[in-house]
Amino acid sequence: MAKIKYTKNELKAQRDALSRFTRYLPTLLLKKQQLQLELRTLEAQIAAKRDEEEAARAGLAAWVKLFSESFDFAPYIQIAEIKRSSGNIAGVTIPVFVSLTFKEETPDLFETAAWVDPGIELLRQLIGLRMERQILEEQRRLLSDELRTTSQRVNLFEKVKIPECRENIRIIRIFMGDQQTAAVARSKIAKGKSVEKGFSA
């Protein structure tokens, strides 16, 4: 606990600090609740993307034997651009997936097997789903970091700062009350002595 002065100015400073902390705490609690809610929503979205990926992979299982045939898919699944925007949740800037485009390469229809085109589409779909999930996971990481910081602030205010201010105010009031009582006692003693001197004269 920081050393405090037993003065009226310090009492005012402690009251102001207590007022500031108690006014700011509900905002922090609201932000914490909002972050928790958003994180639950994100978890559900990430799980849904994983399910989509699994479904796409299951669809890929039917093609596995065909993929073992010699064919270079690399030129057809090269990413041209990933479009992202940014959003804001509870004051946190997060990336938002917009779209994914691939370099336009079309295999020669006369020199490739019929299964190559649907195979390329399936691989592109898998890559797109993975990109979306990675951006969702980045959102989760950013929001989790902010939730951790916000929770620490809530705990600091609830468990340290507010009780500390209240205790300081209590101690200063007691001290000032004792000082006032002592001043009244001294004035009574001084008055009593002056009255005695008056009688003895």
N, C-alpha and C positions, 0 to 999 in steps of 0.2 A: 504494500500500500504506500502511495506517495505521501511525503510529509505535507501536512496541511497547516495553514495559519489559522489562528483562532480570532478572526476579525470579521466585521460585517461584510467587507468586500469579498472575502473568501466564502462566506455563507451565500452571498448572492451568486458568485461564480459556480458553486456547487449546485445551487437550485437551478441555475440556467442549464448546466450540464445535464442534470437529471431530467429537466423538461425536454431538452434536445434528444436525449437517449430514448425517453418514453414515447416521444413523437415519431421517431425514426423506426423504432422496433416493429410496429404493425406493418410498415412498408416492407421491411425485411422478411417478416413472417409470410406476407402475401407473395413475395417474390419466391420464397422457398417452396411454398405450396404450388405455385405455377410451374416452377422448374420440375418438381416431382411429378406433376401431372403430365407435362410434356415428355419427360423421360419414359413414363409408362407407355404413352402413345408411340414414342419412337421404338421402344422395345417390341411392340406389337408389329410395327411396320417392318422392322429388321427381320423378325421371325417370318412374316409374310413373304418378304423377298427371298429368304432362305428356302422357304417352301416352293416358291416359283422356280428357283435355281434347281432344287432337287427334282421337280417335275420335268424341267428341261433336260436335266442329266438322264432321267429315266427314259425320256424320249430319245436321247442320244444312244442309249444302250442298244437300241435296235439297229443303229448305224455302225456300231463298233467294228464289226467284221469288215464293213465296206471301207472304213477309215484306215484299216490296215493295208489297203491297196495303196500303191505309190501315187500320192498326189500332194503337191505343195499348196497348203491352204493359206500360208503367210501373206501373200500379196492381196488376198481377198478379205482379210479380216484386220487390215491395218487401220487404225483409228485416224481419221482426218481432224476431228474436232470434238472436244467435250465442252458443251455449253453449260455454264453454271451461273447462277445468280446468287444474290445474298439475301437472307431474311433476318428478322430480328425477333428473338423470343426473350422476353424479360430482360431486355437490355444487352443480350448476347448476340453478336453478329455470327450467323451460321451460313455455311454454303448450302445451296439448294440445287439439286440436279434439274437441268432443263432438257437437254437432249444430247444424243451421241450420234455422230455421223462417221461413216467409214469411207475410205478412199474408194472412188468408183472404179472398180476393176471387175470386169465380167469375163468369166472363163469362156474359151472357145467352145461353142455348142457342138461343133463337129468332132473335136478332139477330146472331149471329156465325157465321162459317164453321166447318165441321167440323174444320178443321186447327188452329184456335186452341188448343184444349185440349192436344193433343200438343205444339204449339209452345211453350206456356207451360211444360210439364213439361221440355222439352229445355233451355229457357233457365234454368230453376231448377237443373237438373242441372249445367249449365256454371258457374253462379254458385257452387254448392256445391263443385264441384271446385276452382275458383279459390281459394275461401276456405281449403279444406284445404291446398292447395299453399302459400298465403301463410303459414299457421301453421307448416308444415314448414320453410319458408325462414327464418322467425323463429327456430325452434329451431336451425337450422344456423348462423345468425348468432351466437346466444348461445354455442353450443358452440365455434364457431371462435374467438371472442374469448377464451373460457376456455382453449382449447388454446394460443393464442398466449401468454397469460400463464403458463401452466404450463410451456411450452417455454422461456420466458425464465428461469423459476426453475430449471428443470433445468440449463440452461446456466450460470447464475450459480453454482449449487452445484458442478457438475462441473468447470467451467473456471476459476472464480475462488475461491470461498470455501474449498472443501476443499483445493486446492493451496496457497492462501495460509496456511491454518492449519498445514498440514504443514511448510511452509517456516519459518513463525514458530517452531514447536516445535523444528525442527532448529537454527535460529539461536540460540534461547534456551539449548538444551542445550549447544551449542558454547561459548557465552559463559560459562555456569555451569561447564562443565568447565574452561575456561581459568582462571576465577576460582579454582576449587578447586586446580588445578595451581599457580597463582601463590601461593596461600595456603600450600600444602605447601612450596614452594620457600622462601618467606619464613621459615616456621617452622624449616626446616633451617638456613638462613643464620643466623637468630637463635640457634638452638641451638649452631651451630658457633662463633659469636662468644662466647657465654656459656662454652663449653668452653675457648676460647682464653684468656679472661679468668681462668678458674679456674687454668689452667696458669701464666699469667704472674704470678698472685698467689703 
